[in-house]
Amino acid sequence: MEQFDAVIIGSGYGGAIPAARLAEAGMRVLLLERGQRWTTSDLMQSDDPRYIAKVIDLVVTRAGVAFRTGSMVGGASVPMDGAHFRAPQKSFDVRAGDGRPYWPEGLSRNALDPYYERVERMLRVRQFAWSEIPKAGGLFAKMLDAAGASCDRARLNYTDCKHCGFCAQGCVFDKKMSMLHTYLPLAELHGAEIRPGCLVDHVEPERTGYVVRYTRAGSPVEVWGQRVFIAGGGVHTPALLLRSKRYLPHLSSRVGEEFNNNGEHGFIGILPPEFDDLSRYSCFMGSENSAMMSFHFFESNGFTLHPGGGLEPSILAASLAATDDPLVPKRAWGLEYKRFVEAVYPHRLIAFSTLGLADGHRAITIDSAGAPNVTERDRTSYDAYLDRVDALLADVSTKSGVKLLPVVPRKLSGTTSAHLLSACRMADAPERGVVDANGHVFGHENLYVCDASAVPYALGVNPALTISAVAERTAERVVERG
């Protein structure tokens, strides 16, 4: 059996970073990725579902709604929209119902700032200049200004963005500084091995480390690691731990619980014809994030707003099911709907999402075959959060004249997201979470969780930078231990 100083499962933000840092420190590192390894020349500007399925993994729940994550070497860093924000102090101050903080002792904004800075340098994160803001971002800013709210330019990891509108398909111009361009080449430079097409079933203790059992090209394989890092993402990491539970007797009962979508709730705005010069504006063009961000409502109500691009008629069709507005069609087919789409698409639409400090209301479970599912929990608190969002955005709509429609019906809100947090959350004790402040799995030496699932609560901003900063910190602690 092959033996390594560290075996890392997953090659996104949570996996690529420790792979690079441990390899730099002279450790023999193996990185396992279930997806394939592509170069930039393999990426396409295409919305063909067959292509999308190759770069984005859709974990479809029994309710038929999909949670999105990366599905190739580089993980979610390849199809994500590029936004990289440090979590505000308020994100670290949130407390649970019993008054205890969600973040474990020793982890705070100040504690993470050096690691935020380290990641920002690696990924070339910067605030966009005003000259780089696409039209969709300008329209979003005008809507908020009309409502008396503020916004500013976003911080992204793009260099000289072409504004083609295909960020979520992977950048064919090499303008997005993903793991493919940063940490993974650094890991390989220092001797780390990356193996794509490896589907890990479970891990089990052996001696002072762990055997990782996986399949590759249909054949079973096993390797041994002195240290094992699970970084398969917010859905697949808890599922892997649940499959491994019979081998890990001290695993916390909180595995899979508190699954949190970061308060993500999407909206479409229908602009009135007189809102601006819209004749040369197309809602599907521009950077995917539209390069703006509003913190106006964050301190008072705990949510931010960020606009997006890539808006397709199918998204508009879904939104109609979420509203009973008398001025929009009652169904997403037929002549009435056709005429409606002709009137608004593509020149009168903008899209944006809320991200907020919302409680988790679902859990990751596995079926009899070990496949992940997303199970509903009590959503009373989450619905109260949505009530606040809806009330404030109704006021924005009234003041700006922009008709706002939720992207999915209220009953399905929170069942689709790319922000998959907290199902293996950090905590101060195993009865409250799965790993400690250093990412170490409670009760199991040399086993770590290092991805979105370890983030203990919603952040209210895109979590990519925080996931990365925590990964840098975890890797540093492991290297210090030797």
BAZA-336109 format. One record per residue (C-alpha): x, y, z. Coordinates in steps of 0.1 Angstrom, whole numbers, padded with zeros to 4 digits, always signed. Example, Ala and Ser with C-alpha at 12.3 -4.5 7.8 and 13.67 -1.06 7.14 Angstrom:
<atoms>
+0123-0045+0078;+0137-0011+0071;
</atoms>
This chain:
<atoms>
+0000+0000+0000;+0013+0035-0009;+0021+0057+0021;+0021+0095+0023;+0027+0121+0049;-0006+0136+0040;-0035+0125+0019;-0059+0154+0009;-0094+0147-0005;-0106+0175-0027;-0088+0201-0047;-0108+0233-0042;-0100+0261-0018;-0099+0238+0012;-0078+0211-0004;-0054+0229-0027;-0041+0253+0000;-0029+0226+0025;-0016+0206-0004;+0007+0235-0014;+0017+0244+0022;+0024+0209+0033;+0044+0201+0002;+0064+0233+0006;+0073+0221+0041;+0088+0189+0026;+0059+0165+0032;+0050+0138+0007;+0015+0148-0004;-0012+0130-0024;-0043+0150-0035;-0073+0130-0046;-0100+0146-0067;-0132+0129-0079;-0135+0152-0110;-0113+0153-0141;-0083+0175-0147;-0088+0201-0174;-0066+0228-0188;-0079+0262-0199;-0082+0249-0235;-0108+0223-0223;-0131+0250-0210;-0160+0263-0231;-0183+0293-0233;-0214+0271-0233;-0247+0266-0214;-0251+0231-0228;-0262+0210-0198;-0239+0182-0208;-0209+0206-0205;-0222+0223-0173;-0224+0189-0157;-0187+0184-0163;-0176+0216-0144;-0204+0219-0118;-0216+0191-0096;-0254+0194-0089;-0263+0175-0057;-0301+0171-0063;-0322+0168-0032;-0354+0147-0030;-0373+0180-0035;-0357+0182-0069;-0336+0213-0062;-0298+0213-0067;-0270+0225-0046;-0240+0235-0067;-0203+0228-0061;-0172+0223-0082;-0167+0190-0102;-0131+0191-0115;-0095+0197-0103;-0096+0232-0088;-0131+0226-0073;-0155+0255-0069;-0127+0280-0076;-0131+0273-0113;-0168+0281-0119;-0173+0306-0090;-0181+0342-0097;-0148+0357-0084;-0160+0376-0053;-0136+0375-0024;-0145+0395+0007;-0132+0393+0042;-0160+0385+0066;-0170+0416+0086;-0166+0417+0123;-0203+0413+0127;-0200+0378+0111;-0178+0367+0139;-0200+0382+0167;-0231+0362+0159;-0243+0340+0188;-0265+0309+0190;-0298+0308+0208;-0280+0298+0240;-0258+0329+0239;-0226+0312+0230;-0206+0324+0199;-0207+0302+0168;-0170+0307+0161;-0146+0289+0185;-0124+0308+0209;-0093+0321+0192;-0108+0326+0158;-0118+0362+0150;-0115+0387+0122;-0083+0400+0137;-0069+0364+0140;-0078+0357+0103;-0066+0390+0089;-0030+0378+0083;-0043+0347+0064;-0068+0368+0045;-0039+0389+0033;-0018+0359+0024;-0046+0345+0002;-0054+0379-0014;-0018+0381-0025;-0019+0346-0040;-0052+0350-0058;-0045+0387-0068;-0077+0398-0052;-0084+0435-0058;-0112+0460-0059;-0124+0467-0094;-0119+0502-0109;-0151+0521-0119;-0141+0517-0155;-0143+0479-0151;-0179+0478-0138;-0203+0463-0164;-0237+0478-0172;-0255+0454-0149;-0235+0466-0120;-0243+0502-0128;-0280+0495-0130;-0279+0477-0097;-0262+0508-0082;-0287+0531-0097;-0316+0510-0083;-0301+0512-0048;-0293+0549-0051;-0330+0556-0060;-0339+0537-0028;-0315+0557-0007;-0291+0528-0002;-0253+0526-0009;-0230+0502-0027;-0194+0500-0039;-0172+0481-0062;-0166+0445-0054;-0133+0427-0047;-0125+0399-0072;-0097+0377-0083;-0098+0387-0120;-0071+0404-0140;-0083+0424-0171;-0118+0407-0172;-0132+0404-0208;-0169+0407-0195;-0180+0378-0217;-0206+0366-0192;-0193+0330-0189;-0175+0331-0155;-0196+0302-0142;-0184+0279-0170;-0147+0285-0163;-0127+0314-0177;-0114+0305-0212;-0091+0336-0211;-0072+0327-0179;-0083+0359-0162;-0096+0343-0131;-0069+0334-0106;-0084+0300-0095;-0066+0272-0078;-0055+0260-0112;-0033+0291-0115;-0021+0295-0079;-0020+0269-0052;-0021+0237-0073;+0009+0246-0094;+0027+0255-0062;+0019+0222-0047;+0032+0203-0077;+0063+0224-0079;+0071+0210-0044;+0064+0174-0053;+0027+0170-0045;+0009+0144-0067;-0027+0152-0080;-0048+0122-0089;-0081+0130-0107;-0110+0107-0112;-0108+0093-0076;-0141+0088-0057;-0134+0083-0020;-0158+0060-0002;-0145+0062+0034;-0115+0066+0057;-0106+0043+0085;-0078+0045+0112;-0047+0023+0109;-0017+0027+0131;-0011+0065+0137;-0028+0075+0104;-0057+0065+0081;-0064+0043+0052;-0083+0061+0024;-0104+0038+0003;-0115+0050-0031;-0122+0039-0067;-0105+0050-0098;-0116+0039-0133;-0139+0014-0116;-0111-0003-0096;-0108-0002-0058;-0076+0015-0044;-0064+0022-0010;-0036+0045+0003;-0023+0053+0038;-0018+0088+0051;-0001+0099+0083;-0025+0128+0081;-0058+0130+0062;-0075+0162+0051;-0111+0160+0040;-0119+0189+0017;-0147+0176-0005;-0170+0205-0001;-0200+0214+0020;-0221+0184+0010;-0196+0157+0001;-0174+0161+0032;-0201+0154+0058;-0214+0126+0035;-0179+0110+0035;-0176+0113+0073;-0210+0097+0077;-0199+0068+0055;-0168+0065+0077;-0187+0067+0110;-0185+0030+0118;-0147+0033+0117;-0145+0065+0137;-0161+0058+0171;-0155+0092+0186;-0170+0112+0157;-0193+0140+0168;-0231+0134+0164;-0232+0169+0149;-0218+0157+0115;-0242+0168+0088;-0262+0191+0111;-0265+0230+0109;-0261+0229+0071;-0263+0266+0061;-0267+0283+0027;-0253+0316+0038;-0287+0333+0036;-0285+0331-0002;-0318+0342-0017;-0319+0353-0054;-0340+0380-0070;-0347+0393-0105;-0354+0429-0111;-0375+0441-0140;-0365+0476-0149;-0390+0502-0161;-0383+0512-0198;-0375+0548-0187;-0350+0537-0160;-0319+0542-0182;-0307+0539-0217;-0312+0501-0220;-0311+0497-0258;-0275+0483-0258;-0277+0465-0225;-0279+0427-0224;-0285+0410-0190;-0263+0380-0200;-0232+0401-0206;-0206+0413-0182;-0187+0396-0154;-0207+0370-0136;-0206+0390-0103;-0213+0424-0120;-0185+0437-0097;-0207+0456-0072;-0216+0449-0035;-0239+0466-0010;-0233+0464+0027;-0260+0490+0033;-0284+0467+0052;-0257+0445+0069;-0252+0462+0103;-0289+0468+0108;-0304+0437+0093;-0276+0412+0087;-0276+0408+0049;-0257+0421+0019;-0267+0424-0017;-0246+0415-0048;-0256+0416-0084;-0250+0388-0109;-0250+0381-0146;-0256+0352-0169;-0293+0356-0167;-0313+0332-0189;-0350+0330-0198;-0353+0298-0178;-0344+0317-0146;-0371+0342-0154;-0396+0313-0159;-0387+0299-0124;-0392+0334-0109;-0428+0336-0122;-0437+0307-0100;-0426+0327-0070;-0449+0356-0074;-0486+0365-0076;-0479+0400-0090;-0509+0411-0112;-0486+0426-0138;-0467+0394-0146;-0480+0362-0163;-0495+0335-0142;-0476+0308-0159;-0442+0303-0177;-0455+0292-0210;-0480+0302-0237;-0485+0334-0257;-0489+0357-0227;-0455+0346-0213;-0439+0348-0248;-0450+0384-0252;-0438+0392-0216;-0404+0378-0223;-0401+0397-0256;-0408+0429-0236;-0382+0425-0209;-0355+0401-0222;-0326+0409-0224;-0326+0447-0220;-0348+0452-0188;-0335+0426-0164;-0310+0425-0136;-0303+0398-0111;-0289+0398-0076;-0288+0378-0044;-0289+0384-0007;-0263+0368+0015;-0270+0370+0052;-0266+0359+0088;-0293+0333+0086;-0296+0301+0107;-0291+0267+0091;-0323+0248+0084;-0312+0216+0067;-0289+0187+0074;-0267+0165+0052;-0277+0128+0054;-0268+0097+0034;-0290+0071+0018;-0285+0033+0020;-0260+0035-0008;-0240+0063+0010;-0251+0090-0014;-0257+0125+0001;-0291+0140+0005;-0303+0173+0021;-0329+0169+0048;-0351+0197+0061;-0349+0208+0097;-0368+0236+0115;-0368+0267+0093;-0387+0291+0116;-0357+0313+0121;-0348+0312+0084;-0383+0322+0074;-0380+0352+0098;-0348+0362+0081;-0366+0360+0047;-0394+0381+0061;-0369+0409+0069;-0352+0406+0035;-0386+0407+0016;-0398+0437+0036;-0367+0458+0029;-0365+0448-0007;-0402+0457-0012;-0393+0492+0000;-0364+0492-0025;-0388+0482-0053;-0413+0509-0044;-0387+0537-0042;-0368+0527-0073;-0396+0515-0096;-0378+0482-0102;-0401+0452-0099;-0384+0426-0078;-0392+0389-0081;-0377+0361-0060;-0359+0335-0082;-0376+0305-0066;-0409+0301-0047;-0407+0309-0010;-0412+0272+0000;-0381+0263-0020;-0359+0292-0007;-0328+0279+0009;-0328+0247-0011;-0305+0259-0038;-0271+0276-0033;-0234+0275-0041;-0226+0284-0005;-0226+0251+0014;-0215+0258+0049;-0214+0245+0085;-0223+0208+0083;-0189+0199+0099;-0187+0231+0118;-0158+0243+0140;-0166+0245+0177;-0151+0245+0211;-0164+0210+0220;-0177+0179+0202;-0213+0184+0215;-0214+0217+0195;-0195+0208+0164;-0172+0184+0145;-0138+0200+0144;-0118+0223+0167;-0105+0258+0158;-0075+0241+0140;-0097+0219+0118;-0089+0188+0138;-0117+0163+0140;-0127+0158+0176;-0115+0125+0190;-0094+0114+0160;-0058+0125+0158;-0044+0135+0124;-0078+0138+0108;-0089+0172+0095;-0118+0189+0078;-0107+0219+0058;-0134+0233+0036;-0167+0252+0036;-0183+0227+0059;-0160+0237+0087;-0171+0274+0086;-0194+0275+0117;-0221+0299+0105;-0233+0321+0077;-0209+0350+0068;-0232+0373+0048;-0205+0376+0021;-0191+0351-0004;-0173+0325+0018;-0144+0317-0006;-0118+0340+0010;-0128+0329+0046;-0126+0292+0035;-0091+0299+0021;-0079+0319+0051;-0090+0291+0075;-0073+0266+0052;-0041+0286+0054;-0043+0287+0091;-0050+0250+0095;-0021+0241+0072;+0002+0264+0092;-0008+0246+0125;-0002+0212+0110;+0032+0222+0096;+0041+0237+0131;+0032+0203+0147;+0054+0185+0123;
</atoms>
